[in-house]
């Protein structure tokens, strides 16, 4: 993991507990949330990130979120969970309802970066697409290549990606270096490459609503 991303995903509260609202977020969204917070002057919102690698075991996300909510809720007027469903099969939404906290709407970050309605409208046409965000481009080896065993068994690529036809990079920022790296990711997987600038999508809207 890049040192900057590691510091973000393990940063905990930033800044230390001065706000009235806690954003309890996936570490994969740390950069984006901090950028939106700074751009909008949301100094009343603190950020606490859970490890991004929980996505490798989505069944662990609801328990991790509950533990963090119970740990921090007495210090804040409100907690907003900055996760979508993220492969929990509705379990995270049920847990958040039990805890009385809101969460981001949508099945996953690919949908809310694109805009959930737009993503769902084009989902059938992109059923053979594999998506990457800024974070996943930066952490492609740690979150895709190595966990799937491609570094040790490249023959698995054809088996696991044989039904995919394209890699779509949903770019939150305009970064030529990330574009080049995403192109390389597509080439390594043997997929056609598409770059689509999404910005922060519904994430910005959801956080603005909470900030207001």
ZADO-1210 file (C-alpha; in nm, 4 decimals, padded with zeros to 6 digits):
<atoms>
<atom x="00.0000" y="00.0000" z="00.0000" code="UNK" pos="1"/>
<atom x="00.1222" y="00.3483" z="-00.0823" code="UNK" pos="2"/>
<atom x="00.2357" y="00.5268" z="00.2387" code="UNK" pos="3"/>
<atom x="-00.0061" y="00.8150" z="00.1803" code="UNK" pos="4"/>
<atom x="-00.3014" y="00.5782" z="00.1438" code="UNK" pos="5"/>
<atom x="-00.1948" y="00.3811" z="00.4500" code="UNK" pos="6"/>
<atom x="-00.1814" y="00.6980" z="00.6589" code="UNK" pos="7"/>
<atom x="-00.5288" y="00.7939" z="00.5390" code="UNK" pos="8"/>
<atom x="-00.6894" y="00.4578" z="00.6021" code="UNK" pos="9"/>
<atom x="-00.5364" y="00.4319" z="00.9480" code="UNK" pos="10"/>
<atom x="-00.5701" y="00.7997" z="01.0381" code="UNK" pos="11"/>
<atom x="-00.8759" y="00.7674" z="01.2605" code="UNK" pos="12"/>
<atom x="-01.0229" y="01.1044" z="01.3511" code="UNK" pos="13"/>
<atom x="-00.9133" y="01.3958" z="01.1377" code="UNK" pos="14"/>
<atom x="-00.9050" y="01.6399" z="01.3048" code="UNK" pos="15"/>
<atom x="-00.9314" y="01.5046" z="01.6568" code="UNK" pos="16"/>
<atom x="-01.2966" y="01.5100" z="01.7574" code="UNK" pos="17"/>
<atom x="-01.3799" y="01.8786" z="01.7144" code="UNK" pos="18"/>
<atom x="-01.6893" y="01.8393" z="01.5008" code="UNK" pos="19"/>
<atom x="-02.0490" y="01.7564" z="01.5807" code="UNK" pos="20"/>
<atom x="-02.0890" y="01.5006" z="01.3005" code="UNK" pos="21"/>
<atom x="-01.8773" y="01.1884" z="01.2565" code="UNK" pos="22"/>
<atom x="-01.8287" y="01.0419" z="00.9116" code="UNK" pos="23"/>
<atom x="-01.7601" y="00.6734" z="00.9649" code="UNK" pos="24"/>
<atom x="-01.6122" y="00.5697" z="00.6353" code="UNK" pos="25"/>
<atom x="-01.4401" y="00.3067" z="00.4305" code="UNK" pos="26"/>
<atom x="-01.0693" y="00.3813" z="00.4102" code="UNK" pos="27"/>
<atom x="-01.0931" y="00.3602" z="00.0299" code="UNK" pos="28"/>
<atom x="-01.2887" y="00.6886" z="00.0403" code="UNK" pos="29"/>
<atom x="-01.0574" y="00.8802" z="00.2714" code="UNK" pos="30"/>
<atom x="-00.8937" y="01.1001" z="00.0074" code="UNK" pos="31"/>
<atom x="-01.2247" y="01.1904" z="-00.1523" code="UNK" pos="32"/>
<atom x="-01.3960" y="01.2717" z="00.1766" code="UNK" pos="33"/>
<atom x="-01.1066" y="01.4848" z="00.2992" code="UNK" pos="34"/>
<atom x="-01.1002" y="01.6701" z="-00.0341" code="UNK" pos="35"/>
<atom x="-01.4739" y="01.7427" z="-00.0162" code="UNK" pos="36"/>
<atom x="-01.4446" y="01.8438" z="00.3489" code="UNK" pos="37"/>
<atom x="-01.1657" y="02.0893" z="00.2729" code="UNK" pos="38"/>
<atom x="-01.3294" y="02.2324" z="-00.0404" code="UNK" pos="39"/>
<atom x="-01.6584" y="02.2975" z="00.1385" code="UNK" pos="40"/>
<atom x="-01.5284" y="02.4069" z="00.4774" code="UNK" pos="41"/>
<atom x="-01.7080" y="02.1292" z="00.6620" code="UNK" pos="42"/>
<atom x="-01.5037" y="02.1756" z="00.9775" code="UNK" pos="43"/>
<atom x="-01.7895" y="02.0445" z="01.1912" code="UNK" pos="44"/>
<atom x="-01.7472" y="01.7001" z="01.0332" code="UNK" pos="45"/>
<atom x="-01.4830" y="01.4597" z="01.1602" code="UNK" pos="46"/>
<atom x="-01.3635" y="01.1527" z="00.9737" code="UNK" pos="47"/>
<atom x="-01.2962" y="00.8073" z="01.1114" code="UNK" pos="48"/>
<atom x="-01.1915" y="00.5420" z="00.8598" code="UNK" pos="49"/>
<atom x="-01.2142" y="00.1663" z="00.8861" code="UNK" pos="50"/>
<atom x="-00.9517" y="-00.0362" z="00.6966" code="UNK" pos="51"/>
<atom x="-01.0132" y="-00.0439" z="00.3230" code="UNK" pos="52"/>
<atom x="-00.9202" y="-00.4117" z="00.3097" code="UNK" pos="53"/>
<atom x="-01.2466" y="-00.5013" z="00.4852" code="UNK" pos="54"/>
<atom x="-01.3785" y="-00.5217" z="00.1289" code="UNK" pos="55"/>
<atom x="-01.1876" y="-00.8449" z="00.0939" code="UNK" pos="56"/>
<atom x="-01.4196" y="-00.9853" z="00.3637" code="UNK" pos="57"/>
<atom x="-01.7489" y="-00.7910" z="00.3283" code="UNK" pos="58"/>
<atom x="-01.9190" y="-01.0114" z="00.5862" code="UNK" pos="59"/>
<atom x="-01.7012" y="-00.8377" z="00.8468" code="UNK" pos="60"/>
<atom x="-01.8137" y="-00.4862" z="00.7580" code="UNK" pos="61"/>
<atom x="-02.1388" y="-00.4747" z="00.9629" code="UNK" pos="62"/>
<atom x="-01.9649" y="-00.5820" z="01.2854" code="UNK" pos="63"/>
<atom x="-01.6792" y="-00.3376" z="01.2283" code="UNK" pos="64"/>
<atom x="-01.9223" y="-00.0530" z="01.1648" code="UNK" pos="65"/>
<atom x="-02.1280" y="-00.1379" z="01.4733" code="UNK" pos="66"/>
<atom x="-01.8195" y="-00.1488" z="01.6919" code="UNK" pos="67"/>
<atom x="-01.7081" y="00.1935" z="01.5683" code="UNK" pos="68"/>
<atom x="-02.0550" y="00.3462" z="01.6051" code="UNK" pos="69"/>
<atom x="-02.0834" y="00.2269" z="01.9646" code="UNK" pos="70"/>
<atom x="-01.7323" y="00.3497" z="02.0421" code="UNK" pos="71"/>
<atom x="-01.7823" y="00.7026" z="01.9094" code="UNK" pos="72"/>
<atom x="-02.1532" y="00.7823" z="01.9248" code="UNK" pos="73"/>
<atom x="-02.1502" y="00.9497" z="02.2671" code="UNK" pos="74"/>
<atom x="-01.9138" y="01.2171" z="02.1364" code="UNK" pos="75"/>
<atom x="-02.1244" y="01.3233" z="01.8372" code="UNK" pos="76"/>
<atom x="-02.4678" y="01.4613" z="01.7652" code="UNK" pos="77"/>
<atom x="-02.4873" y="01.2378" z="01.4574" code="UNK" pos="78"/>
<atom x="-02.2919" y="00.9619" z="01.2832" code="UNK" pos="79"/>
<atom x="-02.3159" y="00.9072" z="00.9087" code="UNK" pos="80"/>
<atom x="-02.1875" y="00.5781" z="00.7690" code="UNK" pos="81"/>
<atom x="-02.0020" y="00.6374" z="00.4434" code="UNK" pos="82"/>
<atom x="-02.0410" y="00.2880" z="00.3037" code="UNK" pos="83"/>
<atom x="-02.2829" y="00.1611" z="00.0433" code="UNK" pos="84"/>
<atom x="-02.4001" y="-00.2002" z="00.0670" code="UNK" pos="85"/>
<atom x="-02.0508" y="-00.3103" z="-00.0451" code="UNK" pos="86"/>
<atom x="-02.1295" y="-00.6782" z="-00.0827" code="UNK" pos="87"/>
<atom x="-02.2968" y="-00.7262" z="00.2558" code="UNK" pos="88"/>
<atom x="-02.6258" y="-00.8372" z="00.0993" code="UNK" pos="89"/>
<atom x="-02.8343" y="-00.5853" z="00.2922" code="UNK" pos="90"/>
<atom x="-02.6796" y="-00.6757" z="00.6286" code="UNK" pos="91"/>
<atom x="-02.5075" y="-00.3394" z="00.6670" code="UNK" pos="92"/>
<atom x="-02.8302" y="-00.1495" z="00.6001" code="UNK" pos="93"/>
<atom x="-03.0118" y="-00.3628" z="00.8575" code="UNK" pos="94"/>
<atom x="-02.7371" y="-00.3062" z="01.1127" code="UNK" pos="95"/>
<atom x="-02.7383" y="00.0691" z="01.0536" code="UNK" pos="96"/>
<atom x="-03.1161" y="00.0733" z="01.0966" code="UNK" pos="97"/>
<atom x="-03.0806" y="-00.1107" z="01.4279" code="UNK" pos="98"/>
<atom x="-02.8157" y="00.1391" z="01.5384" code="UNK" pos="99"/>
<atom x="-03.0224" y="00.4370" z="01.4258" code="UNK" pos="100"/>
<atom x="-02.7618" y="00.5767" z="01.1862" code="UNK" pos="101"/>
<atom x="-02.7888" y="00.6675" z="00.8189" code="UNK" pos="102"/>
<atom x="-02.5636" y="00.5368" z="00.5413" code="UNK" pos="103"/>
<atom x="-02.4901" y="00.6142" z="00.1775" code="UNK" pos="104"/>
<atom x="-02.7520" y="00.4808" z="-00.0641" code="UNK" pos="105"/>
<atom x="-02.6509" y="00.2400" z="-00.3378" code="UNK" pos="106"/>
<atom x="-02.5002" y="-00.1035" z="-00.3950" code="UNK" pos="107"/>
<atom x="-02.1326" y="00.0032" z="-00.4012" code="UNK" pos="108"/>
<atom x="-01.8969" y="00.2956" z="-00.4572" code="UNK" pos="109"/>
<atom x="-01.8952" y="00.2431" z="-00.8358" code="UNK" pos="110"/>
<atom x="-02.2656" y="00.3266" z="-00.8366" code="UNK" pos="111"/>
<atom x="-02.2526" y="00.6336" z="-00.6156" code="UNK" pos="112"/>
<atom x="-01.9474" y="00.7788" z="-00.7900" code="UNK" pos="113"/>
<atom x="-02.1270" y="00.7367" z="-01.1223" code="UNK" pos="114"/>
<atom x="-02.4584" y="00.8446" z="-00.9735" code="UNK" pos="115"/>
<atom x="-02.6822" y="00.5570" z="-00.8675" code="UNK" pos="116"/>
<atom x="-02.9593" y="00.6283" z="-01.1182" code="UNK" pos="117"/>
<atom x="-02.7173" y="00.6637" z="-01.4080" code="UNK" pos="118"/>
<atom x="-02.5238" y="00.3543" z="-01.3062" code="UNK" pos="119"/>
<atom x="-02.8379" y="00.1438" z="-01.2877" code="UNK" pos="120"/>
<atom x="-02.9602" y="00.2761" z="-01.6237" code="UNK" pos="121"/>
<atom x="-02.6458" y="00.1606" z="-01.8031" code="UNK" pos="122"/>
<atom x="-02.5777" y="-00.1519" z="-01.5952" code="UNK" pos="123"/>
<atom x="-02.7239" y="-00.3903" z="-01.8530" code="UNK" pos="124"/>
<atom x="-02.5024" y="-00.2484" z="-02.1280" code="UNK" pos="125"/>
<atom x="-02.1959" y="-00.2770" z="-01.9040" code="UNK" pos="126"/>
<atom x="-02.2588" y="-00.6198" z="-01.7598" code="UNK" pos="127"/>
<atom x="-01.9149" y="-00.7350" z="-01.8827" code="UNK" pos="128"/>
<atom x="-01.7304" y="-00.4318" z="-01.7398" code="UNK" pos="129"/>
<atom x="-01.4827" y="-00.4338" z="-01.4531" code="UNK" pos="130"/>
<atom x="-01.4637" y="-00.1035" z="-01.2644" code="UNK" pos="131"/>
<atom x="-01.1808" y="00.0779" z="-01.0929" code="UNK" pos="132"/>
<atom x="-01.1863" y="00.4014" z="-00.8922" code="UNK" pos="133"/>
<atom x="-00.8910" y="00.6305" z="-00.8124" code="UNK" pos="134"/>
<atom x="-00.8236" y="00.4310" z="-00.4975" code="UNK" pos="135"/>
<atom x="-00.8354" y="00.0950" z="-00.6728" code="UNK" pos="136"/>
<atom x="-00.6061" y="00.2146" z="-00.9488" code="UNK" pos="137"/>
<atom x="-00.3519" y="00.3210" z="-00.6873" code="UNK" pos="138"/>
<atom x="-00.3958" y="-00.0046" z="-00.4953" code="UNK" pos="139"/>
<atom x="-00.4531" y="-00.2418" z="-00.7884" code="UNK" pos="140"/>
<atom x="-00.1812" y="-00.4846" z="-00.6845" code="UNK" pos="141"/>
<atom x="-00.2858" y="-00.4931" z="-00.3182" code="UNK" pos="142"/>
<atom x="-00.6615" y="-00.5188" z="-00.3761" code="UNK" pos="143"/>
<atom x="-00.6912" y="-00.7061" z="-00.7067" code="UNK" pos="144"/>
<atom x="-00.3735" y="-00.8599" z="-00.8436" code="UNK" pos="145"/>
<atom x="-00.2359" y="-01.0232" z="-00.5292" code="UNK" pos="146"/>
<atom x="-00.5610" y="-01.1287" z="-00.3526" code="UNK" pos="147"/>
<atom x="-00.6754" y="-01.3027" z="-00.6715" code="UNK" pos="148"/>
<atom x="-00.3426" y="-01.4796" z="-00.6967" code="UNK" pos="149"/>
<atom x="-00.2464" y="-01.3399" z="-01.0377" code="UNK" pos="150"/>
<atom x="00.1065" y="-01.2616" z="-00.9192" code="UNK" pos="151"/>
<atom x="00.1592" y="-01.6318" z="-00.8513" code="UNK" pos="152"/>
<atom x="-00.0749" y="-01.7932" z="-01.1027" code="UNK" pos="153"/>
<atom x="-00.1247" y="-01.5707" z="-01.4090" code="UNK" pos="154"/>
<atom x="-00.3190" y="-01.8504" z="-01.5752" code="UNK" pos="155"/>
<atom x="-00.6071" y="-01.7581" z="-01.3412" code="UNK" pos="156"/>
<atom x="-00.6620" y="-01.4310" z="-01.5286" code="UNK" pos="157"/>
<atom x="-00.8324" y="-01.6032" z="-01.8211" code="UNK" pos="158"/>
<atom x="-01.0399" y="-01.8117" z="-01.5824" code="UNK" pos="159"/>
<atom x="-01.1591" y="-01.5229" z="-01.3643" code="UNK" pos="160"/>
<atom x="-01.1809" y="-01.2471" z="-01.6260" code="UNK" pos="161"/>
<atom x="-01.2737" y="-01.4501" z="-01.9310" code="UNK" pos="162"/>
<atom x="-01.6274" y="-01.3076" z="-01.9368" code="UNK" pos="163"/>
<atom x="-01.5182" y="-00.9452" z="-01.8958" code="UNK" pos="164"/>
<atom x="-01.4628" y="-00.7317" z="-02.2052" code="UNK" pos="165"/>
<atom x="-01.3616" y="-00.3895" z="-02.0718" code="UNK" pos="166"/>
<atom x="-01.2167" y="-00.2083" z="-01.7755" code="UNK" pos="167"/>
<atom x="-01.3900" y="00.1180" z="-01.6924" code="UNK" pos="168"/>
<atom x="-01.1870" y="00.3614" z="-01.4853" code="UNK" pos="169"/>
<atom x="-01.4213" y="00.5946" z="-01.2986" code="UNK" pos="170"/>
<atom x="-01.1907" y="00.8902" z="-01.2429" code="UNK" pos="171"/>
<atom x="-01.2594" y="01.1076" z="-00.9424" code="UNK" pos="172"/>
<atom x="-00.9695" y="01.3365" z="-01.0361" code="UNK" pos="173"/>
<atom x="-00.7997" y="01.4390" z="-01.3596" code="UNK" pos="174"/>
<atom x="-00.4617" y="01.2739" z="-01.3057" code="UNK" pos="175"/>
<atom x="-00.2593" y="01.1637" z="-01.6118" code="UNK" pos="176"/>
<atom x="-00.0457" y="00.9339" z="-01.3951" code="UNK" pos="177"/>
<atom x="-00.3540" y="00.7479" z="-01.2709" code="UNK" pos="178"/>
<atom x="-00.4882" y="00.7308" z="-01.6257" code="UNK" pos="179"/>
<atom x="-00.1639" y="00.5680" z="-01.7397" code="UNK" pos="180"/>
<atom x="-00.1711" y="00.3236" z="-01.4498" code="UNK" pos="181"/>
<atom x="-00.5358" y="00.2346" z="-01.5176" code="UNK" pos="182"/>
<atom x="-00.4498" y="00.1663" z="-01.8830" code="UNK" pos="183"/>
<atom x="-00.1774" y="-00.0664" z="-01.7631" code="UNK" pos="184"/>
<atom x="-00.4242" y="-00.2444" z="-01.5325" code="UNK" pos="185"/>
<atom x="-00.6547" y="-00.3030" z="-01.8293" code="UNK" pos="186"/>
<atom x="-00.3669" y="-00.4358" z="-02.0381" code="UNK" pos="187"/>
<atom x="-00.2592" y="-00.6733" z="-01.7618" code="UNK" pos="188"/>
<atom x="-00.6124" y="-00.8134" z="-01.7492" code="UNK" pos="189"/>
<atom x="-00.6458" y="-00.8262" z="-02.1268" code="UNK" pos="190"/>
<atom x="-00.9419" y="-00.5860" z="-02.1319" code="UNK" pos="191"/>
<atom x="-01.0376" y="-00.2880" z="-02.3463" code="UNK" pos="192"/>
<atom x="-00.9947" y="00.0414" z="-02.1643" code="UNK" pos="193"/>
<atom x="-01.2438" y="00.3211" z="-02.0996" code="UNK" pos="194"/>
<atom x="-01.1866" y="00.6243" z="-01.8793" code="UNK" pos="195"/>
<atom x="-01.4944" y="00.8044" z="-01.7517" code="UNK" pos="196"/>
<atom x="-01.4653" y="01.1164" z="-01.5373" code="UNK" pos="197"/>
<atom x="-01.7266" y="01.0884" z="-01.2628" code="UNK" pos="198"/>
<atom x="-01.5909" y="01.3254" z="-01.0016" code="UNK" pos="199"/>
<atom x="-01.7395" y="01.2550" z="-00.6605" code="UNK" pos="200"/>
<atom x="-02.0921" y="01.1822" z="-00.7848" code="UNK" pos="201"/>
<atom x="-02.3567" y="01.1069" z="-00.5240" code="UNK" pos="202"/>
<atom x="-02.0903" y="01.1021" z="-00.2504" code="UNK" pos="203"/>
<atom x="-02.0692" y="01.4813" z="-00.2690" code="UNK" pos="204"/>
<atom x="-02.4478" y="01.5115" z="-00.2586" code="UNK" pos="205"/>
<atom x="-02.4814" y="01.2762" z="00.0393" code="UNK" pos="206"/>
<atom x="-02.2132" y="01.4540" z="00.2417" code="UNK" pos="207"/>
<atom x="-02.3556" y="01.7974" z="00.1576" code="UNK" pos="208"/>
<atom x="-02.6945" y="01.6858" z="00.2831" code="UNK" pos="209"/>
<atom x="-02.5391" y="01.5658" z="00.6100" code="UNK" pos="210"/>
<atom x="-02.3320" y="01.8831" z="00.6446" code="UNK" pos="211"/>
<atom x="-02.6387" y="02.0986" z="00.6018" code="UNK" pos="212"/>
</atoms>
